[in-house]
Amino acid sequence: MVLSCALAACLAAHADNTTPPPFPTVLYGAAYYHEYMPYERLDKDIQMMKAAGFNVVRLGESTWSLWEPEDGRFEYAWMDRVVDAMGKAGIKVIMGTPTYSIPAWMAKQHPEILARKFNGVQNTYGMRQNMNTDAPAYRFYAERLIRKIAARYKDNPNVIGWQVDNETASYGAANDDVFVRFQHYLEKKFGTPEKLSQAWFLNYWGQDLHSWVDLPRPDGAQSTGYKLEWSRWSQMRVTDFLHWQAALVRECASPRQFVTHDFAGSMHGDVSEEAVARRLDIPAVNIYHWGTQDQYNGAGQTLDADFTRSLKRGNFLVTETNAQTTDWSSSFQYPPYDGQFRQDVYTHLSNGANMVEYWHWASIHANQETYWKGVLSHDLEPNRAYAEMSHTGNELKKIGARLVNLKLKNEVAILWSRDSLNAVNDMPFAKESQWGNGGSKADYGSLVRQMHRALYDLNVGTDFVFPESGDFSAYKVLIVPALYIADDALLQRIRDYIRNGGRVVMTFKSGFANENAAVRWSMAPGPLREALGFHYQEFSNLAQPLKLKDDPYQAGADNQVRHWAEFLQLDTAKGLAYYDHPFFGRWPAVTSNDYGSGKVVYQGTYLSDKLQKSVLQSVLRERGLIGPDQQLPPQVHTRSGVNAQGRTVRYYFNYSGAAVSFSYPHQPGTDLLTARQVRAGQELSLPPWEVAIIEEDAAR
């Protein structure tokens, strides 16, 4: 009851701008599906969970067919016994609305529910998330079930929260009703078909519209404006669906129960996570790290966490993460090394997570996710993973209250643009490459990941901001990757930020097109010209990597750029680095310009990882953001924040298979994992795959 009552006190309001509610301690557990078990073992599972220190489970989101085996016939007893048993054991429940996988009877009775994709491709039954979530029949059945389940458990003190749907996306639905609503949306936004035609340049190939009924379907759209607007419409559909579910749950459930949704990682093209999060009490995310064993380094988890934490500027939940191995086949079975299970939990907590749940408790014995293994393997017996998770869970029982609700204050932010992601995907600047970037495609997403990874490797905490963010002044440095799509108002806010003393690192293709994906008809970089201090008319793909003249950043073998080069002609800017090439060498690759009381560094090309890190490091040093944490050994990563007791908590991770030592550079404190005192300047040694968590003695 303690956890339930503490949460209830924090959930009195559900305004769009509310920050996530504080939790009394860390929630630690797993998704649990007793309905998947080959034999009765509920009591044994709960006994094992208790012994492992688990205090929360997620239930119910995956089995609509058990809640409603036939149209209008509802069954609850199978779930009631699980919820009741968890309650008796003191394990809290987050209940999921089971709407992401429709039952067979529904697909049979209402085949129109299945999503129709582009070019008339019709989804068939069998795979999950195969429906058009706007279909009236689907909404009818979903609402009926949500109301019944929410009413069933609203007064159950053990159910502390609701997860609406699961990893929702647009599912590529282009059904007739979706298209008609899109047309009405365009009518409202543009007013007349002539204005839409002008914005989208539809006079190209003589495709102007003079009647809304002539709007073609999106299946074969060639207009960059059409494609961008369709991606926005897809996002709006997802937002509407999840806001609709959240409102239903709030109407029927208890105000003491929080509402969340689990995003499938972060930074999707068809899901506006920031818009969805406005109607959630706390956002959740499913973070799977694909790098395990020797590739495990915490970078991927931190990227997803930083993005999710930024949605409401507060704490978040990890509703799914790796238990053992993952993949929808048996071709990616790389179980973590000893220590990595535990280290992963503290990685999430160091990034501001208030809950870590595994997907899932027990490995499934057949079907699509047979080899996406759980805490328990297919034999359902205690194992190496369970032993390490038990050690972690029992640590959290002692120190969870000092780790939960961690507040991170960062001075660097990345401006992330979903419009730019989608538009660059439609008009890519690079093709699949045999060299550089690991042989993978370079695009907007890879550039964002590269810049975030450089900051992560420098132990610099990072937030994300969005085009809708009104003010960037809270940050000393703003990173702007390839802002290909932007309206004049956003570019003005960036200019104002620089003029008023901000520091910006911006890359190629920024300011190039307007909000309708039309290339600006002023000299590039358009409205940014004065702030950036250059102009250009030409650009080129690079057929092979180029070096920078005189290796200005001492990158050695990594002194190379690739994919793209803008022919920057300097006005007031200074060239910081030039191409080492008889033709391209006349233009700078990297520039710097003072503007007002601020400065902007611009990259006119795609830098190597090492060059990127060096450029960012030079800007951070100039802003006074290089300190002792940036001098740690490269295999040591650190995160810090202020806990609910007002004390700074510092995490130090050794993401390597070799022991490492370093001098602790901050105020004295206590290692919460060992209860040992740590002095300023004391030499600390971390064994392979180990973590130290130091709570400073003095309150902030």
N, C-alpha and C positions, 0 to 999 in steps of 0.2 A: 504493500500500500504506500510505502514511503515514496517510491519513484512516481507512482501515479499521482499522488497528491502534490508533489513538487512540480510536476509538469502541469497539472491542472491550474495551479496558481499563475502560470506564465502564459496561458493561452486564452486570455480574456478577449483579445482583439484579433481580427484577421485582415487588417488593412493591407493594401498593396505594398506599402512601404515599411511594413513591420520587419524588424530583424528577427532571425531565428531565436526561439525560446531557449533559455539556459536549461541544462540537464543537471541533475544532482550527482551523477557519476557517469563514467563511460559505459555505453551499452556494447556488449560483446556477445556474439552468437552466430546463428546460421539460419538460412531458409530451411524449413522442415516440411517434408511431405510424407506423412505417415501413410497416406493413400498409395504411395508408390512401393511400399515395403512388400516383400514377397511373403512375409508372415508377421504375425502379431508380435510387436516388440516395443510398444509405446513406453511402458514402465522402464524397460532397460535403457532406451534412448534417453529418457529424462534423467535417469540415474547417472548416465555417463555425462550428460550435459552439465548437471550440477557439479559433478566431480571436476569437470574442466573449467569451472568458473563462468559458464555461459549464463547470462541473465536476460536474454531476449531471443525470440524467434520471429521469423516472418512466415505467415501462413496464408493459404487460400487463394493466391492470385492465379494459380495455374489450372484450376479444374472446374470450370463452369459446368461441365457435364455431370459432376457429382452434386453440385449445388442444385441444379435443375436438370435431372435426367430426362424429363419429358417436358414439353411445352406446358408451363403452368403448374407443374408438380415440383415442389421444393423440398429438399432434404437438408437437415441441419445436424442430426444426431452424430454423424461421422466427424463433424468439426467440433461440436460441443464437447465431446469427450476429450479431444486434444486440448482445447482451450482450458477446460476445467483442470485437466491433469497438470498443465503448465502452471496454472494459477496456484495449485496446491504446492508446487515445487518452488514457487517464487520466481518463475521465469516469465517475463512480460511478453506480450504479443503485439506485433504490428500486423494488422489484417489487410490483405490486398483485395481490391475489387477484381473479380476474375474475368475481365472483359477483353483480354488480348488474344484469346484463343476460343473461337466459338464452337459450340457443340455440333455434332454431326446432324442432329435433327433440325437445327436452325438452317444450316446450309441446304438441306434437302427441301425444307418448306419455303425458304426464301433465297433462292440462288442469286437474286439481285443484290444481296448483301456483299457478295464477293467482289473484290476490287477489279475493275477493268482498267488496264494500264494503257500506255500509248499504243497506237496502231491496232486497237481492238483486242489486244492480248488479254484474255480472261483468266483470272486466277482460278485454280481448281482447289478442291478441299484436300486437306492433308497437312499442309504447312500452317504454322501459326501466323498471326498478323497478316491475314490474307483478305481482310475485309475493307470496305469503304465505311469509315466510321461516321460518315454523314448520312448513311442510308436510314430512312425513317424506321424501317422494321428493326434494324440493329439498335438504334437509339431507344426504341420502345422496350425491347427485351433487356437492354443494359440498364435502363432506368428502373425497370420493375425489380430486377435482381439487386441492384445497389441499394434501393430503398429497403428491401426486405433484410438484407444482410446487415446494413447499418443499424436498422431498428433492433435487430436481434442482439447486437453486441454493444449498443450504446451505453447500457448500464452495467456492463461487465467491467469491474475495476481493473482486471488484468489486461484488457485491450487498451493500450496507451496511444495508439495511432493508426492511421489509415494510409496505405499506399494506393493511389489511384492509378489503375491500369499498370502497364509494365513496359518500359523501354519504348514508348510510343513514338511512331514516325508517321509520315504521310502514306507510306506503303505504295507510293506511286499511283494512287487512285486518280483516274481521269474519267470516272463514270459520267453519264449524262447530267445527273443532278449536280455533280461537282463542277462541271463545265458551265452549266447555267448560272450557278451562284457566282462563279468567277466572272461571268459576263456582267452580272448585276453589280459586282464589286467595281469593275472597270467603269461602268456607267456613273457610279457615284464618285469615283476618284477623278475621272477626266471630264465628265460632263457631256461631251459630244464625241462621236466617233472621229470627227475631223481633228479635234485636239489630241486624241490618242494617236491618230495617224501621224500628226506632226511630231509628237514626242518620240514615237518609235521609228520615225523615218520610213514609213510604209510606202511612200511614193517610190522607193527603190523596187524595181521590177513591177511597178504599177499595181501595188497591193493595197492602196489606200482604201479606207472604209468610209462609207457614207450612211450606213445603217448598222445598228448593233446586231441585227439578225444575221449579218454577213460575217461576223467574227469567226474566223476559222478555228477549228480545234487545235490544241497545242501539239498534237502528235507530230506534225512535220514543220513546226514553226522554225523559220530561219532568222527572224528578227531577234537581235540581242535584247531589245527592250521587252519583247514578249516573253522570252525565256526567263529574264530576270524577274518580271512581274509574276510569272507562274510560280517561280520558286518562293516568292514572298507569299503568294496565295497558299501554297502548300504549308508553309510555316503557320499562317493564320488558322488553317484548318486544325492543325495539331493543337495550337493554343486554345482555340475555341472548345475543342473536345475535352481537354484536360481541365480547363476552367469550369466547364459544364459538370464534369464529374466531381470536382472539388466542391462546387456549390451544392450538389446533391448530397454529398457526404455530410457537409456542414449542416444542412437542413435536417438530416435524419439522425446524425450521430450526436455524441455529447461534446460540449464545448471544451471539456478537459482533454479530449483526444486530438492530437495534431494531425495535419494532413500533409502528405509528401508525395513526390513522384520520383521514381528512379530513372534518371537519364542513362542512356547506354553510352557511357564515356562522355565525351564533350565535343563541342565545336562541329555540330552537324549542319549540313546545308539545308535540310528541310524541317528543322526544329529550332525555334527561337527559344532557347533555354531561358534567356533573361526575361522574355515575355511570360512564359509559363510560370516561372518562379514567383512572379508578382502575386499570384493567388495561392501560393503554398506557404505553410507555416515555416517549413524548413526544407530546402532542396536535398535530394539524395542522388547518388551517382553509383553506377556499377563500374568499378575500376579493375580491369584485368591487365596485368603486366605480362606482355608477351616475351620479355627478356627474363629468363630464369637462369639458375645456376651461375655460370661465369658471366653472363650478360646482365645479371640483376644489379641495378644501380639506383633505383628509386626515382629515376628521371620521369618515366611515364606516369607513375602514380602522382607525382608532384604537379605535372602539367594538368591532368584532369582535376586534381584537387584545387589548384590555384584558380582554375576557370570556375569551378562549381562554387567555391567560397566567394568569388566575386559577384555571383548572381544576386545575393542579398546582403553582401558585405558582412558576412557572419559565418557561423559554423554550419556544418552540413553533415549528412549521414552517408556512410558507405554501405549500401544495401547488398552489394555483391562484390566479392573479390576472390582471388585464387585460393582454393583450398589445397588441392594437390596439383594435378595436371589438367590441361584444358584442351579443347578442340572438338569439332564435330566428326572427327575420325581418330584413329589411333596413330596419326602421323606427327603429332606434336606433344609427345609425352616426355616432358622434361621436369620431373619433380624437383622442388627446391632443395638446396643443400641444408644441412643442419644449421640452424640459426636464422635462416631466411624467413621461415614462417613467422617467427616472433618479431624479427626486424620489420617485416612488412606491416604488422599491426601498428608498431610505433611510428613507422613512416606516415601512415594515414593520420594518426593522432597529431603528429608534429605539424601537419598541414592544416589542422583545424577541424578534423572529423570528431564528432561526438559519438559515433557508433561505427563499429566494424562488424559486418556480418559476412560469413562465407556463403558462397554458393557451391555447394549446399551441404547438408549434414551427411547424407549417405549417397554413395554412387549408385546410379540407376543401372539396372541389369539388362536392359534392352532399350532399343529405340534410338532416336537421333543423337542424344547426348550421353550415350553409354560411356564414352571416355572423357567426358567433362566431369572429372571425379570430385567427390565431396571430401569432407573431413574423414569419414570412414570409407575404406575401399569396398569392393564388391563382397568381401567376406563379412563386412559389418562388425569387425572386431577392432579393439584398440590397436593402434599402429604408431609409427614414428611421428606422423603429422599430429595425431591426437595427443601424443605425449608432449610435444612442444607447445601445442595450443593450450593444453591444460596448464603448463608452466606459466604461459602468458596470462591466461585467464585468472589464475590465482594471484599473480602479481597485480593485476588490475583491480582485484577485490580490495587490495591494500592501498593502492595509490591512484585509483581511477578518479577520485574526487579532486585530485590535484592536477590532473591532466585534462579534464573535460572543460569545455567552454573556453579553450585557449584563444586569445585574441592576438592576431598577427597584424602588425602595422608595417606596411611596406612603403618604400619611397620610389619604387619603379613600377611602371604599369605598361602593359602592351595593349594598344588599341586594336581590337579584333573586329573585323567587318565581315559578316556573313554574306553581304551583297558582293564584296570583293572576292570572297571564296567562290561563290557560284559563277560570277562573271568571268573570273580567270579560268575556271574549269571549262567554260564555254569557249573562251578565246585564250588557250594556253600559250605561255611564252617559251615552253620547252617541251621536247618530246622525250620518249624513253631514251635513256642514255646508257652507254656502255662504260662511261667514265664518270668519276665523281659521284657524290651523293649516294654511294652504295649501289650504283647502277639503277636506282629507282627514279621515278618521274619527279622532276622539280616543279613545284606549283606553290600556290599561296599557302597551303597547309604545311608543306615542308619548310618554307621560309619562317613561318611562325614557330614551328617546332625547333628549328635551328637557333633562333634568337632566344627562345625560352631556355633551351638546353645550355646555351652559353652563359646565361645568367645563373642557371642552376649550378653549373660547374664552378662559377665564381662565388657561390654561396650568397647570392643576392636574392632576397625574397621578392616575389613578383605578384602583382595583381593584374587582372584584366579590366579594361574599360571598354565601352561600346559606343558606337556612333550616337546613340541617344543620351549618353552621359553628358550632363550639362556643363561640367566644370572639371578640368584636369589639374587644377592648381594644388591639389593635395599631394602631388607627386613631384619629385625633383627631376625625374627623367621620364619621358614618354617615348615609347618605342612604337613606330608606325610602319609595319610591314606592308608593302605593295597595296596602298589604299587606292585601288583602281576605280572603285565606285564611291563617289562622295558628292553630296550637294554642296552648294556654296556656303551654307550656314556652318557645316562641319569644318570645312577648310578655314573659315573665319575663326572658329573657336581654337583651332590649332595655331593659327597665326597670332591670335591674342595671347595664347599660352606662352609662345616664344617671346613675343614682344614684352610681356610682363615678367620675364626672367626665367622661363622654363628652358629645359634642354630637351631637344628632340633628336632621335636617331630615326631617319626615314629611309626607305628603300625605293628602288626603281618602280616605275608604273604608278606612282602616287599622283593623285590629282588629274589623272588622264581622262577619265570619263565622268559624266554627270550621273545623277540619280536614275536616269532612264537608260543607262548603258550606252549613251551616245558620246563619242569622243568630242571633247571640247574644241570649239572652233577658234580658240585663241592660242597664241604661241605657248607650247608646253614649257613649264608645268602649270599653265593656266593661272588661276588665282593664287597659286603658291609662289609665283615667280619672284616677287620682291623678297619674301621671307627666305627663300632658298638661295637667292643671289645668282641664278643662272637661267639660261633658256636653252632649248634645243629643238631641232626639227627632225633629226634622224635618229634611228636606233637600229641595232643589228642583232640577230642571233649570232652566237659564237659557235663555229663548227668544231672547235677544240678549245681546251683551256688556254688561257693567257696568263702570263706572269705579270706581276706589278714591278715596275722599274725600281731597281736598287733595293728590293725587298724591304719596304719601309717599316713593316711590322715584325721583322725578323721571324718570319714564318717558315723559312727553310723550304723543304719539299712541299709544304702546303701553301706556299706563296703563289696562289693561282685563283683565278676567277673563271666563271663559266656561264653558259646559257644565253646571256643577254648583256648588251652594252648600249647605253644611251650616250649620244654625242653631245656632252654637256659643254656649253659655251659660257664662260664665266662673265658675270656682270660685277657683282661685289664679292662673290664667294672666293675662297682660296682652294686650290687643289691640294689635297693631302696625299694622294697617290695617283700615279699614272700607269697606263698599260705599257708594258715593254714589248712594243710591236711597231713596225715601220708605218703602218696605216693608223691603227687605233691609238698610237702613242701620243697623238696631239691632243687627246681629250682626257680629262681626269676621270678616274674610276670612283674616287671618294672625295667629297668636298666638305668644306666647313664655311658657315656664314654667320656673322653676328647680325642680329636683327633686334632692334630695341635693346632691352637689357638681357636678352637671351641669346641662344645659339642653336643652330641646327647642323647636324652632320648627315650628309646624304650619300647613299650608296647607289651608284648608277649601274651596278652589275650584281651578280650573284656571287658572293664571297665564299671561299672555303670555310669550313667550320672554324679552323684556327684563326683565320683572318677576322671572322665575325667576332670571335671572342676577344681578340686584341682591340678591335675598334670599339666595342662596347666597354671594355676595361678602361680605355683611355678617357671615354666620356664619364664613366663612373668616378674615376680618380679626380677628374676636374671638378666634380660635384661633391667631393668629400665622402664618397661612398665606398672607398677602399680602406679597409681596416684590418684588424687581426684575423677576422674570420676568412678573409680573402687570402691569407698567407698559410692556411692549413695545408697539410699534404693532400694531393689531388684525390686520393681515395676516401678522404673524410669529408662528409657533407654535414652541414649544421642548419638547424631551423630554430627559431625562438619566438616566444610570445609571452603574454602576460596571462596568468591563470586567474581563477575566480577569487583567490586569496590575495590578489594584487602583487604577486611575485613573478619575476621573470623566470621562465622555464626554458632551458637550452638543451636541445637534442644534438648529440654527436653520433654519427653513423659511420662505421667502417664498412663500406660496400666493397669488400675485397676478401680474397682468400688468404691474405697474409696479415700478420699483426702489424699495427702501426702505432707510433707514439707522437705526441704533440704537447705543446705547452698550453695549458688552459689559460685563456687571455682575459677572463672577465672577473666579476665580483665573486667572492667566495660563496659557497653554497653546499648543498647536500645532494649526492647522487641518490635519487629516489629508488633506484633498483638495488643498490647495495647498502644504503644508509650511511655511506662513508662521507666524511667532510672533504671538501675540495677547496684548496687555497688558490688564490690568484697566482698565476705563474707556475703552478704545480704541473709536473710532467704526468700526463695520462697515457695509459697504454690500452688500446682496444684490440682484443683478439679478433680473428677473422669473423666477419658477419655479426658483429656485436654492436650494441648501442649503449651510450651513457645518457642519462637524463638528469641534468643538474638544475635544481631549484635554488635560485639565489636567496641568501639569507635575508636581505633587506627588501622590504616591500617597496614597490614603485610609488 
